[in-house]
């Protein structure tokens, strides 16, 4: 029997990314990844804390799912935060050669975020595909 990968889901508390979390969990269940033994979830205050949370846990897991929603406000903070997070996740992934599924949405409003809830599922698929490619 093939060993199932250990996956860490890191989820922001801001802007209610529950739909992303549900779609990610459903995909992990569909792929028969056992939640009791192979999946852990850590919650962060905001999406900005997700890269450091992953970095602190990098040696404990095979792959990572980053879940969050960043809403555009009245300041340029949206662009700066989004780019910093994306760059941080990519740097960690390349440095440690571990896949990170990025389902941190950048949205203008709640309607856009709700329409993109399946991005959690897509992040899981991306991570598991990379892990399977590494195995084979």
SVG drawing of the C-alpha trace seen along z (x, -y; Angstrom):
<svg xmlns="http://www.w3.org/2000/svg" viewBox="-22 -54 38 56">
<polyline fill="none" stroke="black" stroke-width="0.4" points="0.0,0.0 1.3,-3.5 2.1,-5.8 -0.3,-8.7 1.3,-12.2 1.1,-14.3 -0.6,-17.6 -0.8,-20.9 -3.7,-23.2 -2.9,-26.8 -6.1,-28.9 -6.5,-32.6 -9.3,-33.7 -10.0,-37.1 -12.7,-37.4 -14.3,-34.0 -12.5,-31.5 -14.7,-28.6 -15.8,-27.8 -12.1,-27.3 -11.6,-25.1 -14.6,-22.9 -13.6,-22.4 -10.0,-21.5 -11.3,-19.1 -13.7,-17.5 -11.0,-16.9 -8.6,-15.4 -11.5,-13.0 -12.2,-12.2 -8.5,-11.3 -8.7,-9.2 -6.3,-11.2 -7.0,-10.3 -7.7,-13.4 -6.8,-11.7 -3.3,-10.6 -2.3,-12.7 -4.0,-16.1 -3.6,-18.9 -5.1,-22.4 -3.5,-25.5 -5.4,-28.9 -3.6,-32.2 -5.1,-35.7 -4.5,-36.9 -3.1,-35.7 0.1,-37.6 1.1,-35.1 0.6,-32.0 4.1,-31.8 5.9,-32.0 3.5,-29.4 4.3,-27.0 8.0,-27.7 7.9,-26.9 6.3,-23.5 8.2,-22.7 9.9,-19.6 6.8,-18.0 4.7,-17.7 5.0,-16.7 2.8,-19.3 0.9,-22.5 -2.4,-24.1 -2.6,-27.9 -6.2,-29.3 -7.2,-32.9 -9.0,-35.8 -7.6,-39.3 -10.1,-42.0 -9.2,-45.1 -9.7,-48.2 -9.0,-51.9 -5.2,-51.7 -2.4,-50.0 -1.9,-47.6 -3.9,-44.9 -1.3,-44.7 1.7,-44.8 0.3,-42.1 -0.7,-39.9 2.7,-40.0 4.6,-39.5 2.5,-36.4 2.9,-34.9 6.7,-35.6 7.0,-34.1 5.1,-30.9 7.1,-30.5 10.5,-31.1 9.6,-28.5 8.4,-25.9 11.5,-26.2 14.0,-26.4 12.6,-23.3 11.4,-21.5 7.9,-21.0 4.6,-21.8 2.4,-24.6 -1.1,-25.0 -1.9,-28.6 -5.6,-29.3 -5.2,-32.7 -7.7,-34.7 -7.4,-38.4 -10.9,-39.7 -12.7,-43.0 -15.8,-41.8 -17.5,-38.9 -19.3,-37.8 -16.0,-37.2 -14.7,-35.2 -17.8,-33.0 -17.6,-32.3 -14.0,-31.1 -14.5,-28.6 -13.4,-25.7 -9.8,-27.1 -9.3,-25.1 -10.0,-21.9 -7.6,-23.1 -4.8,-23.8 -5.2,-20.2 -5.1,-18.7 -2.0,-20.7 -0.1,-19.6 -1.0,-15.9 -0.1,-15.9 3.3,-17.3 3.8,-14.8 2.8,-12.0 5.2,-13.2 8.0,-13.3 7.2,-9.7 7.1,-8.4"/>
</svg>
